[in-house]
Amino acid sequence: MDSSAEVEVGQAQSSLAVAAARNLATTTKSAPQMQEISSRWLLRMLPWVQVKGGTFRVNRRLSYAVGDGRVSFTSIGAQVKVVPPELCELPLLRGFEDLPVLGTLADRFTQAEYAPGDVIVEAGRPADQVHLIAHGKVNRLGTGKYGDKIVLGVLADGEYFGDQALTRHGTTWEVTVKAVTSCIVLSLSRAAFDEVVQQSDALREHVRRLQANRCPRRTNTARRRSRSPRATSARPSCPARSSTTS
């Protein structure tokens, strides 16, 4: 009787304790295997293949839309250039499609950088450049009713100002343009533009035709009215032109 009891007690003691059962029921979490794969391990495991050095070229397609009112640019490192066909956004070059000449004009632009608060152009100064805003935001400042400075408008990426200065001599800036943020501005001087005009017959004819359309000839009816002492005109006077009447 005692021996059988001892056997039962021995069998009962051979079962798992509560702590051991809990350990078996708990999910075992091992360290992620990818942590063991280091760059040194990859260098040892991956095969080495001897290749010759070479130059690789990445082909990128430049897309732009002429007619959206904004000029597009390309950049290589810190150098920014205007896309030549995008110069047709300027009223002076609208409709001009000679790509080589547009490329020559694009190469004549100079790049300048301005910090916030810098004055790009000042009212009353001679206006002899067109400015393209490649990056940043600027304010057009004028004089208010009481002599204070007021913001007349804001220009940002792709917009421009001063395009009329390329063909109008003796003009001055009517407003002050000041940088609000850090800006990259491309500028083309009137002298550089005139040099390209002298080299291109197509551009010279385009500018001549544009200037003729700005100040059209008066009709015969307008001529008869101008002879009357009562007739007065509030329009700006156009340069005098020689004409013959029958």
ABEGO torsion letter per residue (X at the ends): XAAAAAAAAAAAAABBBAAAAAAAABBBBBBBAAAABBAAAAAAABBBBBBBBBBBBBBBBBBBBBGAGBBBBBBBEABBBBBAAAAAABAAABGBABAAAAAAAAAABBBBBBBBGBBABBBGBBBABBBBBABEBBBBBBBBAAGBBBBAEBBBBGBBBGAAAAABBGBBBABBBBBABBBBBBBBBAAAAAAAAAABAAAAAAAAAAAAAABBBBBAAAAAAAABAABBBABBBBBBBBBBBX
